[in-house]
Amino acid sequence: MNTRLLLASAALALTAGCATNTPNAITELEHNHTMMPVSGEPKYNPVMNPRQIEHPNVMGFNDLHIQAIRHLKPDVMSIEDPKLHAIVHHHCKAYDDGTLVCLMFPSGMKDQDKPIGFEYIIPTAQYNTLPAQEKHYWHYHKTEVGRACATFPDLTKEEANTILPTVHETYGKVVYFQKPEDKIPLGEPYVLIVQDMPDVKQ
C-alpha cells in the first residue's frame, strides 16, 4: 500500500463518530493558504488525502486535519475535568515511509497559532516490532478513535469512511512540550498515555 496513503490514514486515527464530519468551505482561508492548481498526476493520494492541495514541502502539515478529545492531560483524573472534553486540533503530514506526524494545537492552525505537542503515528506492522516496554506509550487507533470522538472537519462523511479501515490499523504516541494554558513551554516534555485517560460520555 502506498505509504503516503497509510500515513494519511494513520493520522485519521482520531476520527470516530461522536461528532459529525462537517466540510468547511473556508478552511483554506482560515489556514491562510492559497489554493494551487494541480496538473498531471496528483502529487498526493486522492483517497487518503481527498482535500490535499499542493503546498511547498515545508507546508505539508495540512495533509489531514483531525479533531479529538481525551488528548489533554487532565488536572484531575475525573470525567468532569474540562481538559478531557477540550478539542485538540491535529494537523498531520503523511510521509512515504508509512508514518504520520501531527502537530497539535489547542485552537487550530491559523497564522498566529502555535503547536503544543505532536502525535507520531505508525502502522500496526511497525508497532509490532517495538520493544515491549516501549509499546506502553502507544495507543491503538481502532480502540481510541471512538473514545476520542474524533472527526475530520475538512472531509465529507464518505471520504472519512473510506480511510477509516486503514486508520484503525495504526498506533499513535502523543508527546507534549507545553500546556495549553502556558504562554511558552515550561517544565519537561511528557508522553500522554491516551489509553489511560478516563472515558468521556458525549
N, CA and C atoms as a LAMMPS dump frame, in Angstrom:
ITEM: TIMESTEP
0
ITEM: NUMBER OF ATOMS
606
ITEM: BOX BOUNDS ff ff ff
-5.0000000000000000e+02 5.0000000000000000e+02
-5.0000000000000000e+02 5.0000000000000000e+02
-5.0000000000000000e+02 5.0000000000000000e+02
ITEM: ATOMS id mol type element x y z
1 1 1 N 0.845 -1.188 0
2 1 2 C 0 0 0
3 1 3 C 0.88 1.236 0
4 2 1 N 0.458 2.221 -0.75
5 2 2 C 1.217 3.47 -0.82
6 2 3 C 1.416 4.021 0.571
7 3 1 N 2.672 4.322 0.92
8 3 2 C 2.956 4.804 2.277
9 3 3 C 2.237 6.093 2.572
10 4 1 N 2.185 6.972 1.601
11 4 2 C 1.518 8.242 1.839
12 4 3 C 0.054 7.99 2.169
13 5 1 N -0.519 6.962 1.563
14 5 2 C -1.899 6.574 1.841
15 5 3 C -2.015 6.125 3.283
16 6 1 N -1.062 5.272 3.676
17 6 2 C -1.092 4.71 5.018
18 6 3 C -0.922 5.804 6.053
19 7 1 N -0.021 6.748 5.764
20 7 2 C 0.247 7.813 6.715
21 7 3 C -0.975 8.67 6.902
22 8 1 N -1.573 9.078 5.789
23 8 2 C -2.727 9.947 5.894
24 8 3 C -3.81 9.234 6.64
25 9 1 N -3.962 7.961 6.377
26 9 2 C -4.994 7.239 7.069
27 9 3 C -4.651 7.141 8.529
28 10 1 N -3.376 7.01 8.817
29 10 2 C -2.954 6.887 10.199
30 10 3 C -3.384 8.092 10.985
31 11 1 N -3.086 9.237 10.489
32 11 2 C -3.439 10.433 11.216
33 11 3 C -4.898 10.476 11.45
34 12 1 N -5.607 9.891 10.592
35 12 2 C -7.037 9.859 10.696
36 12 3 C -7.489 9.089 11.896
37 13 1 N -6.573 8.463 12.492
38 13 2 C -6.923 7.613 13.589
39 13 3 C -7.889 8.231 14.545
40 14 1 N -7.91 9.494 14.65
41 14 2 C -8.771 10.095 15.651
42 14 3 C -10.168 10.275 15.161
43 15 1 N -10.531 9.744 14.119
44 15 2 C -11.833 10.009 13.541
45 15 3 C -12.992 9.258 14.062
46 16 1 N -13.435 8.937 14.997
47 16 2 C -14.532 8.041 15.224
48 16 3 C -15.833 8.725 15.104
49 17 1 N -16.805 8.423 15.787
50 17 2 C -18.022 9.043 15.456
51 17 3 C -18.82 9.635 16.543
52 18 1 N -18.286 10.436 17.431
53 18 2 C -19.099 11.127 18.429
54 18 3 C -19.659 12.403 17.857
55 19 1 N -18.911 12.979 16.938
56 19 2 C -19.384 14.205 16.307
57 19 3 C -19.477 13.953 14.818
58 20 1 N -20.008 14.911 14.085
59 20 2 C -20.173 14.72 12.654
60 20 3 C -19.018 15.35 11.912
61 21 1 N -18.727 14.809 10.75
62 21 2 C -17.682 15.364 9.904
63 21 3 C -18.317 16.414 9.016
64 22 1 N -18.078 17.656 9.302
65 22 2 C -18.695 18.731 8.555
66 22 3 C -17.671 19.42 7.678
67 23 1 N -17.856 19.375 6.349
68 23 2 C -16.908 20.043 5.473
69 23 3 C -16.895 21.532 5.76
70 24 1 N -15.733 22.124 5.698
71 24 2 C -15.601 23.544 5.993
72 24 3 C -15.105 24.261 4.747
73 25 1 N -15.988 25.032 4.129
74 25 2 C -15.663 25.67 2.865
75 25 3 C -14.605 26.744 3.014
76 26 1 N -14.422 27.253 4.236
77 26 2 C -13.455 28.344 4.395
78 26 3 C -12.176 27.873 5.075
79 27 1 N -11.975 26.563 5.108
80 27 2 C -10.786 26.032 5.77
81 27 3 C -9.511 26.64 5.199
82 28 1 N -9.417 26.726 3.869
83 28 2 C -8.19 27.235 3.269
84 28 3 C -7.932 28.681 3.681
85 29 1 N -9.023 29.473 3.776
86 29 2 C -8.849 30.85 4.189
87 29 3 C -8.389 30.919 5.627
88 30 1 N -8.974 30.077 6.484
89 30 2 C -8.612 30.084 7.895
90 30 3 C -7.155 29.679 8.076
91 31 1 N -6.685 28.754 7.262
92 31 2 C -5.314 28.271 7.389
93 31 3 C -4.332 29.191 6.684
94 32 1 N -4.883 30.204 6.036
95 32 2 C -4.024 31.214 5.413
96 32 3 C -3.213 30.644 4.254
97 33 1 N -3.773 29.638 3.559
98 33 2 C -3.086 29.074 2.415
99 33 3 C -3.81 29.475 1.138
100 34 1 N -3.092 29.581 0.062
101 34 2 C -3.683 29.874 -1.231
102 34 3 C -3.758 28.585 -2.034
103 35 1 N -4.937 28.321 -2.586
104 35 2 C -5.095 27.118 -3.385
105 35 3 C -4.161 27.176 -4.591
106 36 1 N -3.522 26.043 -4.88
107 36 2 C -2.621 25.97 -6.013
108 36 3 C -3.153 24.927 -6.977
109 37 1 N -3.198 25.219 -8.257
110 37 2 C -3.73 24.258 -9.227
111 37 3 C -2.858 23.016 -9.298
112 38 1 N -3.502 21.884 -9.506
113 38 2 C -2.791 20.624 -9.625
114 38 3 C -2.905 20.15 -11.064
115 39 1 N -1.804 19.864 -11.69
116 39 2 C -1.829 19.41 -13.069
117 39 3 C -1.109 18.081 -13.175
118 40 1 N -1.484 17.297 -14.204
119 40 2 C -0.84 16 -14.386
120 40 3 C -1.257 15.036 -13.294
121 41 1 N -0.378 14.103 -12.941
122 41 2 C -0.694 13.129 -11.9
123 41 3 C -0.744 13.816 -10.554
124 42 1 N -1.721 13.44 -9.709
125 42 2 C -1.804 14.07 -8.389
126 42 3 C -0.567 13.803 -7.556
127 43 1 N -0.091 14.816 -6.852
128 43 2 C 1.089 14.675 -6.014
129 43 3 C 0.752 13.9 -4.752
130 44 1 N -0.516 13.979 -4.327
131 44 2 C -0.946 13.323 -3.105
132 44 3 C -2.001 12.28 -3.432
133 45 1 N -2.061 11.254 -2.621
134 45 2 C -3.02 10.192 -2.853
135 45 3 C -4.439 10.73 -2.746
136 46 1 N -5.265 10.585 -3.779
137 46 2 C -6.609 11.164 -3.771
138 46 3 C -7.578 10.449 -2.835
139 47 1 N -7.225 9.241 -2.401
140 47 2 C -8.116 8.521 -1.496
141 47 3 C -7.881 8.953 -0.058
142 48 1 N -6.632 8.931 0.389
143 48 2 C -6.33 9.26 1.768
144 48 3 C -6.237 10.755 2.028
145 49 1 N -5.923 11.513 1.014
146 49 2 C -5.835 12.97 1.169
147 49 3 C -6.757 13.644 0.16
148 50 1 N -8.07 13.408 0.279
149 50 2 C -9.004 13.894 -0.749
150 50 3 C -9.075 15.403 -0.88
151 51 1 N -8.673 16.138 0.137
152 51 2 C -8.714 17.598 0.071
153 51 3 C -7.318 18.217 0.013
154 52 1 N -6.322 17.397 -0.221
155 52 2 C -4.945 17.902 -0.23
156 52 3 C -4.715 18.848 -1.4
157 53 1 N -4.015 19.921 -1.157
158 53 2 C -3.579 20.799 -2.225
159 53 3 C -2.058 20.796 -2.238
160 54 1 N -1.486 21.292 -3.306
161 54 2 C -0.033 21.237 -3.427
162 54 3 C 0.615 22.395 -2.684
163 55 1 N 1.1 22.109 -1.501
164 55 2 C 1.858 23.084 -0.734
165 55 3 C 3.34 22.87 -1.015
166 56 1 N 4.155 23.86 -0.719
167 56 2 C 5.596 23.595 -0.699
168 56 3 C 5.877 22.487 0.312
169 57 1 N 6.99 21.807 0.176
170 57 2 C 7.309 20.676 1.052
171 57 3 C 7.214 21.027 2.532
172 58 1 N 7.584 22.241 2.898
173 58 2 C 7.589 22.608 4.312
174 58 3 C 6.19 22.827 4.856
175 59 1 N 5.181 22.864 3.972
176 59 2 C 3.827 23.176 4.419
177 59 3 C 2.923 21.952 4.433
178 60 1 N 3.499 20.778 4.522
179 60 2 C 2.717 19.555 4.393
180 60 3 C 1.802 19.216 5.547
181 61 1 N 1.799 20.023 6.614
182 61 2 C 1.01 19.648 7.784
183 61 3 C -0.475 19.952 7.638
184 62 1 N -0.942 20.091 6.419
185 62 2 C -2.371 20.148 6.166
186 62 3 C -2.827 18.953 5.347
187 63 1 N -2.025 17.892 5.294
188 63 2 C -2.468 16.68 4.617
189 63 3 C -3.799 16.217 5.195
190 64 1 N -3.924 16.296 6.501
191 64 2 C -5.111 15.79 7.172
192 64 3 C -5.352 16.57 8.462
193 65 1 N -6.591 16.998 8.658
194 65 2 C -6.975 17.728 9.87
195 65 3 C -7.923 16.849 10.675
196 66 1 N -7.54 16.579 11.925
197 66 2 C -8.358 15.742 12.817
198 66 3 C -8.628 16.498 14.102
199 67 1 N -9.839 16.386 14.6
200 67 2 C -10.193 16.963 15.898
201 67 3 C -10.533 15.827 16.849
202 68 1 N -9.996 15.879 18.076
203 68 2 C -10.224 14.791 19.03
204 68 3 C -10.207 15.31 20.456
205 69 1 N -11.018 14.679 21.305
206 69 2 C -10.986 14.96 22.737
207 69 3 C -10.153 13.877 23.426
208 70 1 N -10.076 13.923 24.752
209 70 2 C -9.283 12.964 25.536
210 70 3 C -7.817 12.988 25.118
211 71 1 N -7.338 14.132 24.643
212 71 2 C -5.942 14.245 24.222
213 71 3 C -5.191 15.31 25.007
214 72 1 N -5.759 15.763 26.119
215 72 2 C -5.056 16.666 27.023
216 72 3 C -4.997 16.029 28.403
217 73 1 N -3.885 16.217 29.087
218 73 2 C -3.724 15.667 30.431
219 73 3 C -4.638 16.424 31.393
220 74 1 N -5.561 15.744 32.055
221 74 2 C -6.47 16.445 32.974
222 74 3 C -5.759 16.876 34.255
223 75 1 N -6.272 17.93 34.862
224 75 2 C -5.733 18.351 36.158
225 75 3 C -6.159 17.369 37.245
226 76 1 N -7.351 16.793 37.065
227 76 2 C -7.884 15.787 37.989
228 76 3 C -8.398 14.623 37.15
229 77 1 N -8.059 13.407 37.521
230 77 2 C -8.498 12.237 36.758
231 77 3 C -9.979 11.988 36.984
232 78 1 N -10.791 12.842 36.411
233 78 2 C -12.247 12.751 36.551
234 78 3 C -12.882 13.113 35.222
235 79 1 N -13.998 12.478 34.901
236 79 2 C -14.671 12.779 33.643
237 79 3 C -15.221 14.204 33.637
238 80 1 N -15.239 14.85 34.801
239 80 2 C -15.718 16.227 34.888
240 80 3 C -14.636 17.242 34.505
241 81 1 N -13.392 16.811 34.423
242 81 2 C -12.319 17.75 34.112
243 81 3 C -12.506 18.288 32.687
244 82 1 N -12.581 19.609 32.528
245 82 2 C -12.832 20.191 31.203
246 82 3 C -11.757 19.873 30.163
247 83 1 N -10.555 19.583 30.61
248 83 2 C -9.495 19.277 29.639
249 83 3 C -9.78 17.978 28.885
250 84 1 N -10.5 17.067 29.514
251 84 2 C -10.839 15.824 28.832
252 84 3 C -11.846 16.061 27.712
253 85 1 N -12.603 17.138 27.818
254 85 2 C -13.626 17.46 26.823
255 85 3 C -13.122 18.442 25.77
256 86 1 N -11.952 19.011 25.989
257 86 2 C -11.424 20.022 25.065
258 86 3 C -10.98 19.374 23.751
259 87 1 N -11.298 20.027 22.65
260 87 2 C -10.877 19.541 21.335
261 87 3 C -9.422 19.931 21.079
262 88 1 N -8.645 18.956 20.649
263 88 2 C -7.272 19.214 20.225
264 88 3 C -7.229 19.034 18.708
265 89 1 N -6.72 20.045 18.021
266 89 2 C -6.618 20.004 16.561
267 89 3 C -5.309 19.334 16.168
268 90 1 N -5.428 18.304 15.336
269 90 2 C -4.254 17.611 14.811
270 90 3 C -4.105 17.99 13.337
271 91 1 N -2.993 18.587 12.994
272 91 2 C -2.701 18.889 11.59
273 91 3 C -1.527 18.014 11.171
274 92 1 N -1.808 17.082 10.263
275 92 2 C -0.91 15.954 10.037
276 92 3 C -0.263 15.964 8.66
277 93 1 N 0.963 15.491 8.638
278 93 2 C 1.712 15.317 7.394
279 93 3 C 1.998 13.833 7.209
280 94 1 N 1.7 13.328 6.006
281 94 2 C 1.927 11.92 5.696
282 94 3 C 3.28 11.753 5.009
283 95 1 N 4.027 10.75 5.443
284 95 2 C 5.365 10.502 4.895
285 95 3 C 5.395 9.207 4.09
286 96 1 N 6.352 9.123 3.186
287 96 2 C 6.429 7.974 2.299
288 96 3 C 6.844 6.683 2.997
289 97 1 N 7.284 6.766 4.259
290 97 2 C 7.659 5.536 4.975
291 97 3 C 6.471 4.943 5.723
292 98 1 N 5.265 5.462 5.481
293 98 2 C 4.074 4.907 6.103
294 98 3 C 3.731 5.5 7.438
295 99 1 N 4.428 6.544 7.834
296 99 2 C 4.139 7.178 9.126
297 99 3 C 3.454 8.526 8.919
298 100 1 N 2.933 9.061 10.019
299 100 2 C 2.336 10.391 10.027
300 100 3 C 2.874 11.135 11.238
301 101 1 N 3.02 12.434 11.095
302 101 2 C 3.323 13.29 12.24
303 101 3 C 2.272 14.385 12.26
304 102 1 N 1.616 14.535 13.418
305 102 2 C 0.552 15.527 13.56
306 102 3 C 0.96 16.583 14.575
307 103 1 N 1.042 17.83 14.141
308 103 2 C 1.235 18.918 15.084
309 103 3 C -0.094 19.159 15.784
310 104 1 N -0.056 19.386 17.1
311 104 2 C -1.287 19.525 17.876
312 104 3 C -1.442 20.951 18.379
313 105 1 N -2.633 21.495 18.144
314 105 2 C -2.948 22.864 18.513
315 105 3 C -4.207 22.894 19.371
316 106 1 N -4.285 23.784 20.364
317 106 2 C -5.498 23.891 21.18
318 106 3 C -6.627 24.642 20.487
319 107 1 N -6.306 25.419 19.431
320 107 2 C -7.357 26.226 18.803
321 107 3 C -7.396 26.122 17.286
322 108 1 N -6.408 25.577 16.664
323 108 2 C -6.406 25.466 15.209
324 108 3 C -5.032 25.698 14.643
325 109 1 N -4.984 26.043 13.351
326 109 2 C -3.689 26.266 12.71
327 109 3 C -3.732 27.558 11.905
328 110 1 N -4.181 28.599 12.573
329 110 2 C -4.213 29.9 11.914
330 110 3 C -2.831 30.541 12.017
331 111 1 N -2.712 31.725 11.465
332 111 2 C -1.41 32.364 11.299
333 111 3 C -0.608 32.466 12.59
334 112 1 N -1.254 32.795 13.718
335 112 2 C -0.533 33.031 14.967
336 112 3 C -0.685 31.889 15.98
337 113 1 N -1.26 30.774 15.572
338 113 2 C -1.403 29.631 16.474
339 113 3 C -0.088 28.856 16.556
340 114 1 N 0.239 28.413 17.764
341 114 2 C 1.473 27.667 17.978
342 114 3 C 1.152 26.253 18.454
343 115 1 N 1.883 25.249 17.967
344 115 2 C 1.644 23.874 18.429
345 115 3 C 2.107 23.698 19.868
346 116 1 N 1.452 22.793 20.578
347 116 2 C 1.827 22.495 21.963
348 116 3 C 2.378 21.076 22.1
349 117 1 N 2.348 20.33 21.02
350 117 2 C 2.847 18.959 21.046
351 117 3 C 2.68 18.315 19.682
352 118 1 N 2.917 17.008 19.625
353 118 2 C 2.728 16.29 18.372
354 118 3 C 2.336 14.85 18.653
355 119 1 N 1.697 14.241 17.66
356 119 2 C 1.408 12.804 17.718
357 119 3 C 2.127 12.138 16.565
358 120 1 N 2.889 11.107 16.886
359 120 2 C 3.615 10.325 15.883
360 120 3 C 2.799 9.061 15.638
361 121 1 N 2.502 8.762 14.385
362 121 2 C 1.625 7.637 14.043
363 121 3 C 2.375 6.643 13.165
364 122 1 N 2.239 5.362 13.506
365 122 2 C 2.905 4.298 12.76
366 122 3 C 1.908 3.187 12.446
367 123 1 N 2.14 2.422 11.375
368 123 2 C 1.267 1.295 11.064
369 123 3 C 1.454 0.157 12.069
370 124 1 N 0.456 -0.697 12.154
371 124 2 C 0.486 -1.803 13.111
372 124 3 C 1.723 -2.683 12.936
373 125 1 N 2.113 -2.934 11.697
374 125 2 C 3.285 -3.788 11.459
375 125 3 C 4.531 -3.206 12.11
376 126 1 N 4.679 -1.903 12.085
377 126 2 C 5.844 -1.277 12.708
378 126 3 C 5.724 -1.304 14.229
379 127 1 N 4.513 -1.105 14.72
380 127 2 C 4.282 -1.174 16.174
381 127 3 C 4.692 -2.544 16.714
382 128 1 N 4.39 -3.587 15.964
383 128 2 C 4.699 -4.95 16.415
384 128 3 C 6.189 -5.21 16.563
385 129 1 N 7.029 -4.365 15.982
386 129 2 C 8.476 -4.546 16.096
387 129 3 C 9.06 -3.807 17.304
388 130 1 N 8.244 -3.025 18.004
389 130 2 C 8.744 -2.234 19.128
390 130 3 C 9.033 -3.121 20.343
391 131 1 N 9.975 -2.732 21.179
392 131 2 C 10.215 -3.463 22.43
393 131 3 C 8.975 -3.393 23.315
394 132 1 N 8.759 -4.404 24.129
395 132 2 C 7.57 -4.474 24.976
396 132 3 C 7.441 -3.247 25.873
397 133 1 N 8.535 -2.768 26.418
398 133 2 C 8.49 -1.607 27.313
399 133 3 C 8.028 -0.347 26.587
400 134 1 N 8.401 -0.223 25.314
401 134 2 C 8.032 0.958 24.522
402 134 3 C 6.553 0.949 24.147
403 135 1 N 5.971 -0.224 23.937
404 135 2 C 4.592 -0.324 23.46
405 135 3 C 3.59 0.35 24.397
406 136 1 N 3.94 0.481 25.658
407 136 2 C 3.043 1.099 26.641
408 136 3 C 2.707 2.54 26.28
409 137 1 N 3.592 3.203 25.549
410 137 2 C 3.394 4.619 25.236
411 137 3 C 2.48 4.849 24.033
412 138 1 N 2.155 3.805 23.316
413 138 2 C 1.393 3.922 22.073
414 138 3 C -0.042 3.448 22.26
415 139 1 N -0.978 4.133 21.611
416 139 2 C -2.389 3.738 21.688
417 139 3 C -2.879 3.242 20.332
418 140 1 N -3.743 2.251 20.381
419 140 2 C -4.276 1.579 19.184
420 140 3 C -5.476 2.369 18.689
421 141 1 N -5.405 2.823 17.462
422 141 2 C -6.443 3.719 16.969
423 141 3 C -7.792 3.038 16.744
424 142 1 N -7.801 1.748 16.491
425 142 2 C -9.097 1.075 16.327
426 142 3 C -9.908 1.181 17.602
427 143 1 N -9.227 1.231 18.744
428 143 2 C -9.896 1.378 20.041
429 143 3 C -10.106 2.845 20.397
430 144 1 N -9.098 3.663 20.157
431 144 2 C -9.118 5.033 20.67
432 144 3 C -9.825 6.047 19.775
433 145 1 N -9.995 5.748 18.505
434 145 2 C -10.676 6.691 17.61
435 145 3 C -12.078 7.009 18.122
436 146 1 N -12.808 5.972 18.485
437 146 2 C -14.155 6.182 19.002
438 146 3 C -14.168 6.87 20.352
439 147 1 N -13.246 6.488 21.217
440 147 2 C -13.202 7.079 22.563
441 147 3 C -12.831 8.555 22.512
442 148 1 N -12.1 8.949 21.477
443 148 2 C -11.693 10.343 21.333
444 148 3 C -12.731 11.175 20.584
445 149 1 N -13.823 10.53 20.157
446 149 2 C -14.86 11.233 19.384
447 149 3 C -14.228 12.004 18.234
448 150 1 N -13.283 11.388 17.569
449 150 2 C -12.515 12.075 16.536
450 150 3 C -13.359 12.375 15.309
451 151 1 N -13.107 13.526 14.706
452 151 2 C -13.792 13.925 13.485
453 151 3 C -12.78 14.495 12.503
454 152 1 N -13.194 14.551 11.236
455 152 2 C -12.371 15.117 10.171
456 152 3 C -13.146 16.289 9.586
457 153 1 N -12.941 17.47 10.137
458 153 2 C -13.78 18.611 9.761
459 153 3 C -13.674 19.041 8.31
460 154 1 N -12.592 18.665 7.627
461 154 2 C -12.428 19.077 6.232
462 154 3 C -12.935 18.024 5.246
463 155 1 N -13.372 16.861 5.752
464 155 2 C -13.786 15.764 4.881
465 155 3 C -15.288 15.529 4.948
466 156 1 N -15.836 14.973 3.898
467 156 2 C -17.214 14.525 3.93
468 156 3 C -17.27 13.201 4.691
469 157 1 N -18.458 12.774 5.06
470 157 2 C -18.616 11.506 5.762
471 157 3 C -18.105 10.349 4.903
472 158 1 N -18.379 10.417 3.611
473 158 2 C -17.941 9.362 2.701
474 158 3 C -16.416 9.302 2.617
475 159 1 N -15.776 10.451 2.551
476 159 2 C -14.321 10.494 2.488
477 159 3 C -13.699 9.933 3.766
478 160 1 N -14.271 10.307 4.918
479 160 2 C -13.745 9.817 6.191
480 160 3 C -13.909 8.301 6.3
481 161 1 N -15.067 7.797 5.878
482 161 2 C -15.318 6.357 5.964
483 161 3 C -14.378 5.557 5.068
484 162 1 N -13.903 6.174 4.008
485 162 2 C -13.001 5.479 3.086
486 162 3 C -11.651 5.187 3.73
487 163 1 N -11.174 6.114 4.547
488 163 2 C -9.837 5.927 5.116
489 163 3 C -9.845 5.29 6.51
490 164 1 N -11.02 5.214 7.125
491 164 2 C -11.09 4.676 8.482
492 164 3 C -10.484 3.286 8.648
493 165 1 N -10.767 2.339 7.765
494 165 2 C -10.188 0.999 7.95
495 165 3 C -8.671 1.022 8.046
496 166 1 N -8.025 1.877 7.268
497 166 2 C -6.564 1.975 7.328
498 166 3 C -6.122 2.657 8.603
499 167 1 N -6.839 3.707 8.977
500 167 2 C -6.51 4.446 10.198
501 167 3 C -6.6 3.548 11.421
502 168 1 N -7.608 2.69 11.422
503 168 2 C -7.791 1.802 12.57
504 168 3 C -6.574 0.94 12.843
505 169 1 N -5.85 0.598 11.798
506 169 2 C -4.676 -0.266 11.971
507 169 3 C -3.396 0.547 12.091
508 170 1 N -3.442 1.573 12.942
509 170 2 C -2.257 2.377 13.244
510 170 3 C -2.196 2.608 14.747
511 171 1 N -1.024 3.033 15.201
512 171 2 C -0.803 3.355 16.612
513 171 3 C -0.223 4.764 16.705
514 172 1 N -0.592 5.476 17.768
515 172 2 C -0.1 6.831 17.95
516 172 3 C 0.595 7.019 19.29
517 173 1 N 1.597 7.89 19.297
518 173 2 C 2.298 8.272 20.522
519 173 3 C 2.218 9.79 20.629
520 174 1 N 1.651 10.284 21.736
521 174 2 C 1.419 11.72 21.928
522 174 3 C 2.479 12.306 22.86
523 175 1 N 3.16 13.335 22.39
524 175 2 C 4.206 13.997 23.17
525 175 3 C 3.868 15.484 23.277
526 176 1 N 3.838 15.992 24.514
527 176 2 C 3.577 17.415 24.732
528 176 3 C 4.836 18.099 25.245
529 177 1 N 5.05 19.324 24.778
530 177 2 C 6.141 20.148 25.298
531 177 3 C 5.615 21.433 25.926
532 178 1 N 4.278 21.605 25.921
533 178 2 C 3.688 22.801 26.508
534 178 3 C 2.252 22.545 26.923
535 179 1 N 1.848 23.107 28.067
536 179 2 C 0.45 23.054 28.478
537 179 3 C -0.308 24.148 27.739
538 180 1 N -1.568 23.908 27.384
539 180 2 C -2.307 24.907 26.594
540 180 3 C -2.481 26.24 27.307
541 181 1 N -2.465 26.235 28.643
542 181 2 C -2.657 27.482 29.381
543 181 3 C -1.375 28.298 29.525
544 182 1 N -0.23 27.711 29.206
545 182 2 C 1.045 28.43 29.318
546 182 3 C 1.361 29.189 28.031
547 183 1 N 1.982 30.359 28.17
548 183 2 C 2.326 31.165 27.001
549 183 3 C 3.588 30.655 26.298
550 184 1 N 4.456 29.996 27.057
551 184 2 C 5.666 29.406 26.493
552 184 3 C 5.843 28.017 27.103
553 185 1 N 6.657 27.157 26.494
554 185 2 C 6.889 25.831 27.084
555 185 3 C 7.593 25.938 28.435
556 186 1 N 6.99 25.345 29.462
557 186 2 C 7.57 25.346 30.803
558 186 3 C 7.703 23.906 31.291
559 187 1 N 8.745 23.626 32.03
560 187 2 C 8.924 22.284 32.571
561 187 3 C 9.386 21.298 31.511
562 188 1 N 9.26 20.018 31.849
563 188 2 C 9.749 18.962 30.964
564 188 3 C 8.653 18.485 30.011
565 189 1 N 9.026 18.093 28.789
566 189 2 C 8.066 17.446 27.888
567 189 3 C 7.61 16.123 28.508
568 190 1 N 6.47 15.64 28.084
569 190 2 C 5.974 14.372 28.622
570 190 3 C 5.145 13.64 27.576
571 191 1 N 5.05 12.321 27.742
572 191 2 C 4.217 11.489 26.882
573 191 3 C 2.858 11.332 27.558
574 192 1 N 1.791 11.575 26.803
575 192 2 C 0.443 11.364 27.318
576 192 3 C -0.001 9.95 26.957
577 193 1 N -0.31 9.144 27.956
578 193 2 C -0.797 7.783 27.716
579 193 3 C -2.3 7.875 27.459
580 194 1 N -2.671 8.002 26.209
581 194 2 C -4.057 8.266 25.832
582 194 3 C -5.005 7.192 26.339
583 195 1 N -4.588 5.928 26.282
584 195 2 C -5.476 4.844 26.698
585 195 3 C -5.768 4.854 28.189
586 196 1 N -4.998 5.62 28.972
587 196 2 C -5.244 5.718 30.41
588 196 3 C -6.191 6.851 30.77
589 197 1 N -6.582 7.678 29.796
590 197 2 C -7.486 8.787 30.065
591 197 3 C -8.89 8.256 30.367
592 198 1 N -9.608 8.873 31.315
593 198 2 C -10.975 8.419 31.624
594 198 3 C -11.892 8.535 30.408
595 199 1 N -12.839 7.629 30.306
596 199 2 C -13.834 7.716 29.221
597 199 3 C -14.742 8.912 29.457
598 200 1 N -15.131 9.543 28.384
599 200 2 C -15.996 10.72 28.457
600 200 3 C -17.257 10.45 27.65
601 201 1 N -18.402 10.655 28.253
602 201 2 C -19.662 10.476 27.546
603 201 3 C -20.052 11.791 26.895
604 202 1 N -20.404 11.69 25.601
605 202 2 C -20.813 12.901 24.867
606 202 3 C -22.322 12.958 24.759
